[in-house]
Amino acid sequence: MLETPENLNTQAIELASQGYYKEAVACLNRAITIDKKNYLLWYNLGITYRDMGKQRDAKKAFLQAYELNYIDEDLLESLSLISFSLNDLDDAFRFCYEGLDLNPTNHHCWNNLGVFNFSKKDYEEAATSFETALSIYPHFYDALYNLRDTYLELGNKEGAKECTRYMQNIKSSGTLYG
């Protein structure tokens, strides 16, 4: 096989999907030595590190990808989530807002923003974010689940019951995730 960044990237993805993370990282590092400016290689390295449980290494790789391409929605969402997992709420919010600036209809980013606000006990903002996610994609089970919990924190029992009812409808229809 010809050793190109594309071939190494493909091989890394296959290895990671089988649980061979160290080998996948080696392939991606080799690909990066060939093409340091390929943000997708850095992004995939971040995903691999994340899946290995190496959150700090994942964030470093994602930040390298971000330096090369700061307008990729998936990358911004990954950066916000990895930052949140590292308890860096400032970065979590910053990258989430950058993603929403790129695409205000990204229901995953709205849900994540709600989660971040919920973690700060800012339940009003969390509810608004989850409601926005659901206004974009009404069958988004995770956002309904999160909104239900937020409504319970706010004492809105009727709203929580309504969320539960919608969640049951989604489960019975077979549509679980957005």
C-alpha positions as CSV (number, residue, x, y, z in Angstrom):
1,M,0.0,0.0,0.0
2,L,1.2,3.4,-0.9
3,E,1.9,5.5,2.2
4,T,-0.2,8.6,1.7
5,P,-2.0,10.7,4.3
6,E,-5.3,9.6,2.8
7,N,-4.4,5.9,3.0
8,L,-3.0,6.3,6.5
9,N,-6.1,8.1,7.6
10,T,-8.3,5.4,6.2
11,Q,-6.2,2.7,7.9
12,A,-6.4,4.7,11.2
13,I,-10.2,4.9,11.0
14,E,-10.4,1.2,10.4
15,L,-8.0,0.4,13.2
16,A,-9.8,2.7,15.7
17,S,-13.2,1.1,14.7
18,Q,-11.8,-2.2,15.8
19,G,-10.4,-0.9,19.1
20,Y,-6.8,-0.7,18.0
21,Y,-6.3,2.9,19.2
22,K,-2.6,2.9,19.7
23,E,-2.1,1.7,16.1
24,A,-4.6,4.2,14.8
25,V,-2.7,7.0,16.6
26,A,0.6,5.8,15.1
27,C,-1.0,5.9,11.6
28,L,-2.4,9.4,12.1
29,N,0.9,10.7,13.5
30,R,2.7,9.3,10.5
31,A,0.1,10.9,8.2
32,I,0.6,14.2,10.0
33,T,4.4,14.1,9.5
34,I,3.6,13.9,5.8
35,D,0.9,16.6,5.8
36,K,1.0,18.8,8.8
37,K,-1.6,21.2,7.3
38,N,-4.4,18.7,6.9
39,Y,-6.9,19.6,9.6
40,L,-8.9,16.4,9.1
41,L,-5.9,14.3,10.2
42,W,-5.6,16.4,13.4
43,Y,-9.4,16.1,13.9
44,N,-9.3,12.3,13.5
45,L,-6.4,12.2,15.9
46,G,-8.5,14.1,18.4
47,I,-11.4,11.7,18.0
48,T,-9.1,8.7,18.4
49,Y,-7.6,10.2,21.6
50,R,-11.1,11.0,22.9
51,D,-12.2,7.4,22.3
52,M,-9.1,6.2,24.1
53,G,-10.1,8.3,27.1
54,K,-7.2,10.7,26.7
55,Q,-9.1,13.9,26.9
56,R,-6.2,16.3,27.2
57,D,-4.5,14.8,24.2
58,A,-7.8,15.0,22.3
59,K,-8.2,18.7,23.0
60,K,-4.6,19.4,21.9
61,A,-5.2,17.6,18.6
62,F,-8.6,19.4,18.1
63,L,-6.9,22.7,18.8
64,Q,-4.3,21.9,16.1
65,A,-7.2,21.2,13.7
66,Y,-8.9,24.4,14.8
67,E,-5.8,26.5,13.9
68,L,-6.1,25.1,10.4
69,N,-9.9,25.3,10.0
70,Y,-11.9,27.2,12.5
71,I,-15.2,26.9,10.6
72,D,-15.9,23.2,10.8
73,E,-19.1,22.6,12.8
74,D,-18.2,19.1,13.9
75,L,-14.8,20.3,15.1
76,L,-16.3,23.1,17.1
77,E,-18.9,20.8,18.7
78,S,-16.1,18.3,19.5
79,L,-14.0,21.1,21.0
80,S,-16.9,22.3,23.1
81,L,-17.7,18.9,24.4
82,I,-14.1,17.9,25.2
83,S,-13.6,21.3,27.0
84,F,-16.7,20.6,29.0
85,S,-15.4,17.1,29.9
86,L,-12.2,18.8,31.1
87,N,-14.3,21.2,33.2
88,D,-13.2,24.2,31.1
89,L,-16.6,25.8,30.9
90,D,-15.2,29.0,29.3
91,D,-13.9,27.1,26.3
92,A,-17.0,24.9,26.2
93,F,-19.2,27.9,25.9
94,R,-16.9,29.7,23.5
95,F,-16.6,26.9,21.0
96,C,-20.3,26.2,21.3
97,Y,-21.2,29.8,20.5
98,E,-18.7,29.7,17.5
99,G,-20.6,26.7,16.2
100,L,-23.9,28.5,16.6
101,D,-22.5,31.6,14.8
102,L,-21.7,29.3,11.9
103,N,-25.0,27.5,12.0
104,P,-27.8,28.9,14.2
105,T,-29.9,25.8,13.4
106,N,-27.5,23.3,14.8
107,H,-29.7,21.5,17.3
108,H,-26.9,19.5,18.8
109,C,-25.0,22.8,19.7
110,W,-28.2,24.2,21.3
111,N,-28.6,21.0,23.3
112,N,-25.0,21.2,24.4
113,L,-25.4,24.8,25.4
114,G,-28.3,23.8,27.5
115,V,-26.2,21.1,29.2
116,F,-23.5,23.6,29.9
117,N,-26.0,26.1,31.4
118,F,-27.6,23.3,33.4
119,S,-24.2,22.4,34.9
120,K,-24.0,26.0,36.1
121,K,-27.5,25.7,37.6
122,D,-28.7,28.4,35.2
123,Y,-31.9,26.6,34.6
124,E,-33.7,29.4,32.8
125,E,-30.9,29.6,30.1
126,A,-30.7,25.8,30.0
127,A,-34.5,25.6,29.3
128,T,-34.2,28.2,26.6
129,S,-31.4,26.3,24.9
130,F,-33.2,23.0,25.0
131,E,-36.4,24.6,23.8
132,T,-34.5,26.1,20.9
133,A,-33.0,22.7,20.0
134,L,-36.5,21.3,20.0
135,S,-37.9,24.1,17.9
136,I,-35.3,23.1,15.3
137,Y,-35.7,19.4,15.6
138,P,-38.9,18.4,17.6
139,H,-38.0,14.7,17.8
140,F,-34.6,15.2,19.5
141,Y,-34.9,12.8,22.4
142,D,-31.8,14.0,24.3
143,A,-33.1,17.6,24.3
144,L,-36.5,16.5,25.5
145,Y,-34.9,14.4,28.3
146,N,-32.8,17.4,29.3
147,L,-35.7,19.8,29.1
148,R,-37.8,17.6,31.3
149,D,-35.1,17.5,33.9
150,T,-34.7,21.3,33.6
151,Y,-38.4,21.9,34.0
152,L,-38.3,19.7,37.1
153,E,-35.5,21.9,38.5
154,L,-37.6,25.0,37.7
155,G,-40.8,23.5,39.4
156,N,-42.6,23.3,36.0
157,K,-44.3,19.9,36.6
158,E,-46.7,20.3,33.7
159,G,-43.9,21.1,31.3
160,A,-42.0,18.0,32.6
161,K,-45.1,15.8,32.1
162,E,-45.4,17.1,28.5
163,C,-41.8,16.3,27.8
164,T,-42.3,12.8,29.2
165,R,-45.4,12.3,27.0
166,Y,-43.4,13.4,23.9
167,M,-40.5,11.2,24.8
168,Q,-42.9,8.2,25.1
169,N,-44.3,9.0,21.6
170,I,-40.8,9.2,20.1
171,K,-39.9,5.8,21.7
172,S,-43.1,4.2,20.4
173,S,-42.5,5.6,16.9
174,G,-39.0,4.2,16.7
175,T,-37.3,7.5,16.3
176,L,-34.9,8.0,19.1
177,Y,-32.2,10.5,18.2
178,G,-31.7,13.5,16.0
